[in-house]
Amino acid sequence: MQQVLCFGDSNTWGYNPENGERFPWGIRWTSILQQKLADKEIRIIEEGLCGRTTVFEDPLRQGRKGVSLFPTLLETHKPENIVIMLGTNDCKTVFSASPDVIGKGIRRLLIQAKQYSADSRILLVSPIHLGEQVWKDEFDPEFSPESVEVSRKLTDVYRKIADEFGVEFLAASSVADSSEADQEHMNPEGHAALAGAIEEKIYQMAC
């Protein structure tokens, strides 16, 4: 049985924008993906965490720096396939990161993947775009209007990095949007659409 390690943030964890809880099994995209691929002898490993970044230490939340945990997960699971979808939290104002700087964080993760799980096939997913109003008090003031623009530029940055490293690429923003409810996370329809798009990529990679 092949394993797929899905390494991401709250949109991989399955954050429900309506109430802040976790979407149940069958709603979040990783679980839908598991259901779709179960008969192909493929196991999905859910490794999403709210607030996770690529390389930044969050001053308010412990253990969010992706590069600190990623090698451990790679050595633990030895996955045949890896899906990386990070970058949204890197857009927060506290980090003041440009799209290119966030791209450097993605490069570090890909280097770790090549080092600790050299034979794994990799799918790099650029995250959905932040909503235009995400920075307002009623949504998430950890972001700013500039954060929205940065999030929109990540697609092209990640696509170039995927080409550079010779890995598969998918723009989540091409199939899903941030919800009206919180301007940051996917609704159930977005999770379903993303699961379908990643299924196609994983099937190509694993079969």
Wavefront OBJ file of the C-alpha trace (Angstrom):
o trace
v 0.000 0.000 0.000
v 1.311 3.425 -0.971
v 1.149 6.316 1.475
v 0.470 9.985 0.732
v 1.667 12.476 3.360
v -0.461 15.648 3.216
v 1.522 18.415 4.943
v -0.340 21.658 5.380
v -2.082 24.192 7.591
v -5.691 24.760 8.689
v -7.082 24.175 5.197
v -5.509 20.713 5.311
v -6.585 20.174 8.933
v -10.140 20.966 7.872
v -11.006 24.207 9.661
v -14.702 25.014 9.449
v -15.051 28.759 8.665
v -18.563 28.835 10.115
v -17.700 27.801 13.680
v -13.945 27.264 14.011
v -14.300 23.539 14.601
v -12.894 20.761 12.414
v -14.894 19.470 9.485
v -15.764 15.805 10.068
v -14.518 12.854 8.089
v -16.089 12.886 4.661
v -16.052 16.687 4.427
v -12.414 17.748 4.719
v -10.464 17.244 1.503
v -7.958 14.758 2.902
v -10.747 12.407 3.983
v -12.561 12.754 0.670
v -9.278 11.947 -1.057
v -8.905 8.832 1.087
v -12.376 7.680 0.128
v -11.670 8.266 -3.548
v -8.359 6.390 -3.513
v -9.143 3.590 -1.058
v -9.654 1.007 -3.791
v -6.277 1.943 -5.293
v -4.389 0.707 -2.205
v -3.410 4.274 -1.306
v -3.446 5.578 2.282
v -3.761 9.289 3.063
v -1.827 10.595 6.076
v -3.410 13.806 7.413
v -0.757 16.187 8.745
v -2.497 19.565 8.765
v -2.066 22.057 11.609
v -3.763 25.413 12.129
v -1.289 28.282 11.887
v 1.531 26.260 10.336
v 4.085 28.246 8.329
v 6.931 27.189 6.080
v 9.889 28.556 8.066
v 8.597 31.187 10.489
v 8.277 30.893 14.268
v 4.896 32.243 15.331
v 5.464 34.389 18.439
v 2.001 33.507 19.757
v 1.694 29.797 18.900
v 4.202 27.047 19.555
v 5.246 24.429 17.025
v 4.055 26.112 13.843
v 7.378 26.220 11.964
v 7.018 23.653 9.201
v 10.695 22.973 8.555
v 11.178 22.013 12.207
v 8.739 19.082 12.046
v 8.769 18.021 8.407
v 11.923 15.838 8.538
v 10.524 13.944 11.531
v 7.297 13.192 9.690
v 9.180 12.099 6.592
v 11.337 9.693 8.569
v 8.344 8.447 10.559
v 6.056 7.673 7.639
v 8.463 7.117 4.728
v 5.719 8.150 2.288
v 5.809 7.220 -1.362
v 4.002 10.475 -2.184
v 3.982 13.922 -0.554
v 1.507 16.792 -0.901
v 2.709 20.162 0.413
v 0.231 23.031 0.743
v 1.573 25.858 2.919
v 2.050 29.606 2.632
v -1.185 31.220 3.799
v 0.054 31.843 7.346
v 3.349 33.161 5.984
v 1.281 36.073 4.628
v 0.526 37.377 8.134
v 1.747 40.886 8.871
v 3.939 39.725 11.770
v 6.267 38.013 9.278
v 6.372 40.822 6.662
v 7.244 38.224 4.034
v 7.185 38.874 0.299
v 6.021 36.192 -2.158
v 9.654 35.446 -3.013
v 10.603 35.039 0.654
v 7.696 32.649 1.175
v 8.933 30.815 -1.904
v 12.318 30.399 -0.217
v 10.516 28.687 2.644
v 8.875 26.302 0.174
v 12.282 25.580 -1.324
v 13.579 24.569 2.103
v 10.705 22.125 2.501
v 11.360 20.611 -0.910
v 15.049 20.263 -0.085
v 14.090 18.444 3.111
v 11.771 16.160 1.161
v 14.574 15.285 -1.243
v 16.967 14.694 1.660
v 14.781 12.676 4.031
v 12.505 10.898 1.566
v 14.475 10.905 -1.647
v 12.296 8.447 -3.562
v 8.995 10.178 -2.783
v 6.953 11.761 -5.545
v 5.940 15.309 -4.651
v 2.929 17.484 -5.411
v 3.377 21.167 -4.548
v 0.061 22.993 -4.086
v -0.119 26.771 -3.953
v -2.812 27.788 -1.441
v -6.163 29.399 -2.088
v -6.204 33.183 -2.147
v -7.132 35.143 0.938
v -10.432 36.997 0.685
v -10.418 40.734 0.056
v -11.843 41.474 3.516
v -9.801 38.982 5.576
v -7.862 41.674 7.427
v -10.959 43.299 8.943
v -11.680 42.958 12.666
v -14.621 40.622 12.149
v -12.414 38.170 10.252
v -8.656 37.867 10.919
v -6.713 41.080 11.658
v -3.463 39.102 11.733
v -3.590 39.752 7.994
v -3.584 43.052 6.104
v -4.637 44.262 2.652
v -1.029 43.610 1.590
v -1.401 40.010 2.769
v -4.180 39.520 0.232
v -1.929 40.670 -2.591
v 0.926 38.471 -1.412
v -1.354 35.417 -1.312
v -2.408 36.055 -4.907
v 1.187 36.150 -6.107
v 2.121 32.800 -4.585
v 0.664 30.821 -7.487
v 3.261 32.011 -9.990
v 6.076 31.753 -7.442
v 5.196 28.159 -6.560
v 4.755 27.153 -10.186
v 8.292 28.281 -10.967
v 9.653 26.455 -7.923
v 7.853 23.254 -8.936
v 9.453 23.479 -12.370
v 12.845 24.146 -10.781
v 12.606 21.048 -8.554
v 10.913 18.851 -11.124
v 7.813 18.175 -9.002
v 4.107 18.203 -9.805
v 2.164 21.433 -9.286
v -1.446 22.411 -8.606
v -2.909 25.835 -7.865
v -5.609 25.326 -5.239
v -6.959 28.747 -6.204
v -7.864 27.346 -9.619
v -10.511 25.080 -8.084
v -11.425 26.616 -4.708
v -11.901 29.976 -2.998
v -11.840 31.243 0.562
v -15.322 31.256 2.072
v -17.443 34.339 2.583
v -17.776 33.306 6.232
v -14.188 34.068 7.229
v -12.338 35.046 4.017
v -9.613 32.504 4.792
v -10.810 28.899 4.798
v -12.593 26.660 2.331
v -16.229 25.664 2.654
v -17.344 22.047 2.027
v -17.695 22.684 -1.709
v -14.113 23.944 -1.825
v -12.850 20.876 0.002
v -14.673 18.602 -2.432
v -13.301 20.450 -5.458
v -9.746 20.390 -4.134
v -9.990 16.699 -3.328
v -11.026 15.987 -6.902
v -8.144 17.977 -8.361
v -5.575 16.376 -6.068
v -7.005 12.929 -6.771
v -6.140 13.322 -10.439
v -2.584 14.382 -9.600
v -2.048 11.618 -7.040
v -3.390 8.973 -9.382
v -0.939 10.117 -12.056
v 1.924 10.088 -9.557
v 1.163 6.820 -7.796
v -0.233 4.613 -10.545
l 1 2 3 4 5 6 7 8 9 10 11 12 13 14 15 16 17 18 19 20 21 22 23 24 25 26 27 28 29 30 31 32 33 34 35 36 37 38 39 40 41 42 43 44 45 46 47 48 49 50 51 52 53 54 55 56 57 58 59 60 61 62 63 64 65 66 67 68 69 70 71 72 73 74 75 76 77 78 79 80 81 82 83 84 85 86 87 88 89 90 91 92 93 94 95 96 97 98 99 100 101 102 103 104 105 106 107 108 109 110 111 112 113 114 115 116 117 118 119 120 121 122 123 124 125 126 127 128 129 130 131 132 133 134 135 136 137 138 139 140 141 142 143 144 145 146 147 148 149 150 151 152 153 154 155 156 157 158 159 160 161 162 163 164 165 166 167 168 169 170 171 172 173 174 175 176 177 178 179 180 181 182 183 184 185 186 187 188 189 190 191 192 193 194 195 196 197 198 199 200 201 202 203 204 205 206 207
